[in-house]
Each structure stands twice: as structure tokens, then as C-alpha cells.
Amino acid sequence: MDRISCLVPWCKRTGKRLPDDDDKAEIICVKHFHLAEKRLRRLFTLNRRRLHALPVVEENWPAAQRLYAREQRLWAKIKAQAIERGAGFK
């Protein structure tokens, strides 16, 4: 099984690749994840919990799509902050 490298340049930390991960899987190590704003981290975690708590039925599909889109936006913001702050730009 492969390992996935942290997205922050020059970070040598890795995470375990899960069986259902594709080649585009991304991780941010704990050290760099905590460099992002606390508010964003909390929103991301709350959103992820809500998404995974939804029962898989057809009437939940619009809500699941909204939560997934929000998760992607939050992840992009967290990723940008972690990379900037990890590299020492901010």
C-alpha cells in the first residue's frame, strides 16, 4: 500500500492511503492542518459530520450535494492557508 505525502512543500510527513482512495487523494498532516484558521477547521469538521450522517436515500441527494460542495470549498481554503503558512508566507 502506498503512502500519501502532505500537500505542504518540503513536508516529509505522509498518511496511509486507504483502499478506496484514488490517485488524486490529498492530505494535510496534523502539524500543518492546525496552521489553518480554527474557524475553518471547525466548519470543515462539522460539515463532514453532517454529510456522513445523512442517510443514503434519494430525497437527501440535494442536501448531500450542497454539503459536498461546501466541503470542497472549505478544503480549498484550508489547503491554501496551510500551504502559505507552512511555507512561511503568512
Secondary structure by P-SEA (a helix, b strand, c coil): ccccccccccccbbbbbcccccccbbbbcccccccccaaaaaaaaaaaaaaaaccccccaaaaaaaaaaaaaaaaaaaaaaaaaaaaccc
